[in-house]
Amino acid sequence: MALLVPNVGEAEMLKRILGQTTTDVVVKLYSNSYVPLETSVVGDFTENAEAGYASATLTAASWTVAGDPTEASYAEQSFVFDAAASTANVEGYFITNVAGTIVLWAEKFSDGPYTIPTRGGTVFVIPKIQLA
C-alpha cells in the first residue's frame, strides 16, 4: 500500500514547511487491519501494545533529503517484541506529532501483516516520504 497523508496531516505538514512547527515526530506500529484514508485520525489506528514494543521518536535534524523527486528518509528503526509478548500482528506504521494527536502520514505494509510469534521478534521500518 502506498504512503498516505491524511487531511489533518496535510495541515500539520504545511505548518512545518512554513516553520510554525519544528518539533520531532513519532513513528508507531499498528495492529488493526486498517487501510489509511484521507480522513484518518489517530483513533483509527490501534497501536501495538505487546511486551517490549515502544514507539520511536524521530529527531527533526536526523532526516536525510535527496534526489529528484525529492525523498526524505530516516535511519531504519527496529521495533522489538519480547518473548513475553503474546502473538501479535503488525499491519503498518503511522507517524504522529510528539503529542500523538495528529497523524502526519501512514502506510499499511504491502507485504504484511507481519505476525510476531510468542517467542518475540523484530519489525524494521525505514520512515520516508517523497514529494512528486
Phi, psi and omega in degrees: 000142179284152176299142181228136175255110179289166183307315181296328178289325179300315180296317179294320180292326176297318176300321179292319178298322182273004177078011179282338178223128182228021183281169178292174175234168182234133176256134183228147174265148177235153188248345180278153182280074186242135175259118181304141181234168175302331183265007183299142174227168183308318183296347179282341183257135174260104181293138176302145183222015182290163182305133178093332183291140172211141176294168182233132176275131179253116183285139185303321184285350186263004177283147175249130180242127181201167169089175177217107007291157185290132177233135173253132179224162183232156178303149179305135179253135179253127177247113186259131174251125182291162175297339179283351182288147172282166178305133183227150171253142174239115185268331183177194179227158174220150182249130180235169168292168183300324180290344180075023184255346183228128175277119177276314172200165183209157178211127172274133181296126181289337179251018182259188005283159174266131178258122178269119181287168182297342179277000178097177181171179183226139174246133180250135180226134171253101179296135180202162173207142184234136175263129181248000000 
